[in-house]
């Protein structure tokens, strides 16, 4: 973990209100694991005051984040130019655990909802490096909001899409797609499910995984101030008491969480 | 740059404020902990506290609200799990304590008094997020809102410890000088002010308060002018050192507090934004003294 004054290498609008920013942060790139995040100071002034947490979307000598404009912080960030410098603290938190490849044949199912794709693209790449069979399900409200399909296609064996309004892929929530996929895929694998997205979706996927006895790792999003476990602002209730999204998470085993 | 608070000698006047610096270990990879004047731990209570419901924090214009609710593991676990690391740092460690009644303050102080590596105790009688939990202060308010209760708590702690006592005062009072005097009269070695201002924020779309606790403590640069005024008033009226706090983001802010009469400062919210800020502020104060040809930090005052 280091606090780095990083140069912005690129900052591009990719669709709708989504942006991709590449940052020159070789230390973070070298040490970051899939599912970890960075805390970025969007402005050098006191407005907004707090840093904003972003999942690490890709790692390639430098790091990339994928973000949506949701408020003042991300609005300011979207106006940053190539060559500008910003404070980036990371890598932070506990990321995803890759499946053990010792016993039976493992299989990963990645499920992304909306901008929840961000930490999962990096994960898909790491799974591919380990030659783990990976299926990806991407869900969003409508066609324009489906992100990173190309990225996933490079890394995964199968990629499926669903939209709530049916404008692209199958119609309905991604949890329905998950149900359908499970009906048609082989069940001989030792399955680990990785999921990131809106809270309701996470809960729904976690329930399906519990029924099937799949290990399910969820990446949670919480508002946080410090990002390093001192302000105690991002508490997550678990079977073993209060945990912190920033330090103990953001990735948790879904069976540990009190939903 | 040396300052003295009670029996504690600080190599510089910058202290990391309670609740914003954890138990220091969280910062070990990011910061030279020896460069900080003193470290004040997250507040410890006799029994573990789970804290308040989520959401616990929310950003506001120029500041933030928090309603953590003193979540901590209790004094036993603190001594067992946190003290070994804190003892090794080499920077004065001040343990912040809070209790539901005088007895709890008394028991906590007596236990912590036995630990050599603790330099002092800060009495958190001013957390705005634990209202009405068994305390018998009139009107269900905070200890720091009642001069008699303040006097009694400080007096009880004074009985069982020779360590430096700092009383942390609340700004949510009509007359902070009266409370500061009560603390001084009861034997406190210093006062620190201010704790957070009670505030709230509402989400106009959900039409719900933004904090699970409804109200919370406001901190950050937006409170600085009020905190500064209170430090100025209190330091003119008492004879024990005043530790200034409230929205200090940089060395200029810290110097302002010292000019207003503070002997040392506490940096809080700024730690969340820049983990290395305490060291930077200490360096900035040193640069300021050099630039203005002030030899001793004690000579810093209004012209």
Boltz contact constraints between the chains, C-beta under 6 A:
constraints:
  - contact:
      token1: [A, 1]
      token2: [B, 29]
      max_distance: 6.0
  - contact:
      token1: [A, 46]
      token2: [B, 221]
      max_distance: 6.0
  - contact:
      token1: [A, 49]
      token2: [B, 220]
      max_distance: 6.0
  - contact:
      token1: [A, 50]
      token2: [B, 59]
      max_distance: 6.0
  - contact:
      token1: [A, 225]
      token2: [B, 57]
      max_distance: 6.0
  - contact:
      token1: [A, 225]
      token2: [B, 272]
      max_distance: 6.0
  - contact:
      token1: [A, 226]
      token2: [B, 272]
      max_distance: 6.0
  - contact:
      token1: [A, 228]
      token2: [B, 26]
      max_distance: 6.0
  - contact:
      token1: [A, 229]
      token2: [B, 26]
      max_distance: 6.0
  - contact:
      token1: [A, 230]
      token2: [B, 22]
      max_distance: 6.0
  - contact:
      token1: [A, 230]
      token2: [B, 26]
      max_distance: 6.0
  - contact:
      token1: [A, 231]
      token2: [B, 272]
      max_distance: 6.0
  - contact:
      token1: [A, 232]
      token2: [B, 68]
      max_distance: 6.0
  - contact:
      token1: [A, 232]
      token2: [B, 71]
      max_distance: 6.0
  - contact:
      token1: [A, 233]
      token2: [B, 56]
      max_distance: 6.0
  - contact:
      token1: [A, 233]
      token2: [B, 57]
      max_distance: 6.0
  - contact:
      token1: [A, 235]
      token2: [B, 54]
      max_distance: 6.0
